Structure formats: C-alpha cells, structure tokens
Amino acid sequence: MLLSHSVAGNLTSNNLPTGFIWAGNGIFRSVSRREFKAVVSHREVHTPGLPEFKQEFKLLVPPVPQKKVEAIIEQIQQEPDLEQLFYLYWRGDWTPSTDAPPGGRSEAPNPFGANPLGLRDRWEVLYPEQECTPSTCIAGDRFPEPAVIEIHSHGAARAFFSGTDDLEEDGCRISTVIGKSNGQLEIISRVCVHGLFLPIQSSLIYENISLYCNYVLPF
C-alpha cells in the first residue's frame, strides 16, 4: 500500500515530484538530490489511461575528472588483492587551502589528501580508515557524511553487486564496484534508491573510465 504517491497524469520527466509515481506501466520512485536525479521502477502494474514512464538517470554535476579516476585506480593497484573503499563528495565551489575540509571535520590519513592532485576541481575523494581483506572491507567510520558515490574494489574477483551490497545500499547514492577478470580491471555502476537499483553507464560518472576499466555490462 502506497501511503503517499502521485498519479502520472500530466507529469513528465521535467516536472516529476520526488516520491512514488503511479504510471500506466507501473509504480516508479523518483528521487532528486543536488548531484543527480533518477526514476527507478518499483513494481510493474498495468493501468490503462495513464501515460507510461521509463527508468532514467541524469547527472546534474560534471563527471569525476580523469585525474581523480586515475588516482583511485592507482590506489587500488597498490593493494590489488584486497577490497578497498572510497567515498566521493561533490564540494561545489569549495577549493581547499589546508588539509582540513569545510567545518573542521577530521579524517583518517588519506593517500589522496584534501586535494591530492592540486586541481581546482569540485570532487573530493575520501579514503576512510578501513580494515581490508581479499573478500571484505570495513570502514572505521562507515558514513562520515552521506556520499554521492561509493566505490569499492573486489581485489582479484570480478566486478559484481553481491547480496550483501543489496542489503547495505539502502540510501540514495551512486554505487560502483571495480573488479578484475584475467588481469584486466572491470567496472559496474548503479543508482541506489532506498533499496531499488538502476544500472547505469560508468562512463556517465567517470571521465574516460574506459582507459582503465572494461565495462561489465554492454552499453
């Protein structure tokens, strides 16, 4: 039972409210945050007379720049057999002048630093304090603040979303797994919407990611 929802009617992808939308081809969930917006299928239901919707994703900020992508890949390759975790934040116009981010929040030692590449880009990569094994990665501070993107590597295993990922990814963010197959890095990404998932092209999120990783899903 949907306690709060909108009926598609005259709604389009440009004027969707957040929440559940009842359309001719199913029930969808619409979300919007500063960095992206998405419409994800919740349930297939045929309702004559209502317009049909489709799942969609739109990044509202520039993609993660290639230099930051390269830095993440280099960190993964330093410990190629271990799972590792990264949080990515969109910082707007903020350009750090010290090692401390806005608000004085302290961090674990970070191989990326506050702005590791000396660039005035707007993405911050946080490498949290973590315990890593070939099959697990546990951050000391799991959610220091809601991240836009969460990346975790799979060590020597292939890139895929596990049942554990499905259970833990219950917020609203982009999730990416970087794994390995026959020595070649591969990548898979999706939007997580409160327990619903929409596969997306990693190339929409990471600039020139194809230079470093193969896609798991054909696009």
N, C-alpha and C positions, 0 to 999 in steps of 0.2 A: 504493500500500500504506500503510495506516494503522498505524504502529508503536505508537501509544498512543491508545486510544479507549474510550468507554463504550457499552454497548448500552442502548437506551431502557428496556426492561423496566418498572419501576415509577417511572421518573423523571417528574417534572412540571416545569413552568416555575419552581416554587418551590424545587426541590432539585437543579437541574442542576449538575454539576461543570463546571469550565472545561475546554476542550479539544474534541475531536471526539465527536459523539454519533451512533450508528447507530440510525436510527428506521425505521419502516415505510415512509415515503415519501422517504427519502433520508439523506444524511450531512450533519449540521449542525455548525457550530462555535459553541461557547458561550464568551463572554468576560464578565468581570466586573472592574470597577475601582471605586474609591470613588465616582465620579460617575455611572456608568451601567452597565447590563448589557445584553447583546444576544445573540440567537441568529440566526445567519445561515446560509443554505443554502450548502453546499459542492458537493454533487452529488446529482442525482436518482437514487435507487435504490429499487426496489420490493422490500420484504422482508416477506412475509406473516407474521403473528403478532406483529409489533412495533407499538406504538402510533405514530400519526402525530404529527409535530411541525409547528409553523409558525414562521416568522420573527417575531421580536418585538424590541422595544426599550423600555427603561424608564429614564427619567432619575431618578437617585436623590438629586439635589440640586435646589434651586429653579432655575427658568429664569433666563437672563441678564436682569436688570431693564431696564425700558424706558429708563431714563436712560442706561444703558451702550449699549443698542442705538442710541439717538439720537446719542450721541457718535461711535459708529462710522460711522453714516450721514453725519454732518456732515463727518467726516474724508474719507470717500470723495468727497463732493460738492465738497470743496475742490480736488481734482485729478480731475475727472470723466472725463478721457480716459486716465488711467493705471491700470494694475493696481496694487493695494496689498495688503499682507499684515498680518494681525492674529493674535496668539496670545491665547487666553483660558485662564485658570487659576482653578481653584476653591481658595480660600485658607482654607477652614474658618472658624474664629472670628477669624482674624487681621485686625486693623484697623491699617493703617499710621499711624505718627505722624511719619514722616520720608519723604523721597523714596526711601529705600533699602528694598527688600523684605527678607524674612527671610533671614538668612545673609550679609548684606552683599553680595549679588550686584550688580555694577554693570550698568547698562543704557545703551543709546544714548538720546539726548534723546527724550522720549516726550510727544507732544501731550496724552496722557491723564494724565500724572503718575502717581504711585503710587496715588492715589485721586482721579481728576480731578474727580469730582462732589461730593466732600466727604461721601459717604454711607458708612454702616457696612455696606455690602453685602459679600458674600463673593467676588465675581468680580473678578479683576484682568484688565485689557486691556493687553497689551503690543504696542506698535507698534515692531517692531525696525528697526534701521538697515537700509535697503534701497535697491536700485537699481531704479527703476520706469520702464517704457516702456509704450506702449499695448498691447503684447502679452506682456510678461514682467514678472516681479517676482522679484528675487533678494535674499534676506536675507543680511546680512553674517554673522550667526550663525544658521544655519538652524534648529537645535534647541537653544536655550539650556537648555531642560529640556522633558520631554515635556508638551505642551499637551493640555488636554482638548478644546479646539475650535480649529480652524484656519480662518480666514476669509480668502478672497482675492477681490478685486473684479476685474471684467473690463473696466473702463473703459466704452467705448461699445458693447462686444459683449454679446451675450445671456448669461444665466447657464446654464452647462452644465459638465459634467465632461469634460475633454479626455483624450486618450490619455496625455498626459504626466502628468496628475493620477493616472490609474490606476496608472502605473508608480511614482510617487513616494509615493503614500499607502499604505505597506506596514505601518504600525504599527496601534495601536488608539486611535482617537480619532474625534471628530465633525468632519466637513469641510463647509464651506459656501462657495458661490460667490454673489456678488451682482453682477448684470449690469444691462443696460439694454435695453429694447425700446421704440422710439417715444417716448423721453424718460422712460419710467416704469421705476423700479427694479424688479427682479425677483430672486427668491432660490430657491436649491435647496440641499438638505442631504442628507447621508447619513452612515451609520456606516461607518467603515473598520475592518476586522478582518483584518489581516495579508494583504492582497490580495483580500479578499472585501468586497462592498459591499451595504448595505441602505439604500434611500431612506427617509427619514423626514420627518415634517411639521416644517417650520421653526418652526411655532407651538408645538411642544413644547419648543423650546430657547430661543426668544427671545420675551420678553414683548411682546405687542401688535405683533408684527412686521408684521402686515397693515396697520398705519397707515402704513408706509413702503415696503413692497415687495409686489408681486404674486407669487403662487406660480407656479413653472414647472409643477409637477405638480399636477393636480387632486386634492384630498383630500376 
